[in-house]
Amino acid sequence: MIKLSRSGWNNVIIFAVMGFILLINVTNKNVFSSKEKQQSEQFVLGKNAVLLTLAIGQEISIERVGRNWRATPERISGQALTQMMRSWQQLEGQVVSEPEGADLKLALMITAEVADNPKTINLSLLATDAELLVYSSDQELWFALPLALYNQLLPDAVFTDLSSQ
């Protein structure tokens, strides 16, 4: 064993830790780079999109009223509606190629109007066993999202018929 003084061993430990940190930084240089994230993930409605209206098929129409939201018919309101619309505004998914067997005839049609965009955004929402697929016909892109987002984007209250209760 090498005989070193206490300060000598301290220097060895310091240089070993610095070398280890340098090794970690060099090997993980591109792991968390924002460039990779931009290539694979995109905002569905746009990065800083301000959502004005959202229509979910023929079921419900939601519009911005000042800082709040109003649903017609009023199946969902208050904090639940605000959280749902926040989820839509911040919707970000991984861009994927067209999935095999994806039938847009079975998809739920979503139309959205965004500030600073004169065109209506048309989305098709398709839930599979593994993921949630969103097709933007305007961008001609498919987005893959975690299936858990389905309940945030479309809470059960949206499809509840209040007249039958």
C-alpha positions, -999 to 999 in steps of 0.1 A, spaced: 0 0 0 11 35 -7 22 56 22 7 91 20 1 117 46 -34 127 55 -33 158 32 -19 135 4 -49 111 7 -73 141 8 -58 152 -25 -62 117 -40 -99 116 -30 -105 151 -43 -90 143 -77 -108 110 -79 -142 127 -72 -134 154 -98 -125 127 -123 -157 108 -117 -178 140 -121 -160 148 -153 -166 113 -166 -204 115 -158 -206 149 -175 -189 137 -207 -209 106 -210 -243 122 -203 -237 154 -224 -267 150 -247 -291 131 -224 -311 161 -213 -305 185 -242 -334 205 -253 -326 199 -289 -336 162 -287 -368 171 -269 -378 196 -296 -372 170 -323 -394 143 -307 -420 162 -287 -441 191 -298 -470 211 -285 -502 199 -302 -519 234 -302 -487 254 -304 -462 264 -277 -478 296 -265 -513 290 -278 -542 308 -261 -572 285 -264 -604 304 -271 -629 276 -279 -630 238 -278 -657 216 -292 -657 179 -284 -676 161 -312 -713 170 -309 -713 165 -271 -701 198 -257 -687 232 -266 -664 252 -243 -655 288 -247 -634 313 -228 -653 340 -209 -627 364 -195 -604 343 -174 -629 315 -169 -645 289 -191 -682 281 -199 -694 248 -212 -726 243 -232 -744 222 -221 -731 228 -186 -720 192 -178 -687 203 -163 -678 236 -145 -655 253 -120 -621 239 -111 -627 207 -131 -633 226 -163 -604 249 -157 -580 220 -151 -593 203 -183 -587 233 -204 -553 238 -189 -544 202 -199 -555 210 -235 -535 242 -237 -503 225 -224 -508 193 -244 -475 180 -256 -469 147 -273 -442 127 -291 -444 130 -329 -448 95 -344 -454 81 -378 -489 70 -388 -498 40 -366 -508 9 -384 -545 1 -382 -554 36 -370 -589 43 -383 -598 80 -381 -635 71 -386 -635 57 -350 -617 88 -336 -634 115 -315 -633 148 -334 -621 179 -315 -621 214 -329 -602 242 -313 -599 279 -320 -567 296 -309 -559 333 -306 -537 346 -334 -547 318 -357 -577 325 -381 -580 288 -389 -599 262 -368 -576 234 -355 -591 200 -362 -579 171 -340 -588 134 -340 -584 116 -307 -580 78 -307 -574 57 -276 -556 24 -280 -547 -2 -254 -512 13 -249 -514 50 -257 -535 80 -267 -531 91 -303 -539 125 -315 -539 134 -352 -537 170 -362 -551 173 -397 -538 209 -400 -502 199 -393 -506 164 -407 -489 149 -377 -496 121 -353 -489 126 -316 -485 98 -290 -495 106 -255 -497 86 -223 -531 69 -219 -534 84 -184 -539 118 -200 -573 107 -214 -591 114 -182 -574 148 -179 -584 158 -214 -619 143 -213 -632 139 -178 -662 115 -173 -684 146 -166 -681 157 -203 -700 126 -215 -725 125 -186 -761 132 -197 -776 154 -170 -812 149 -181 -811 112 -173 -800 117 -137 
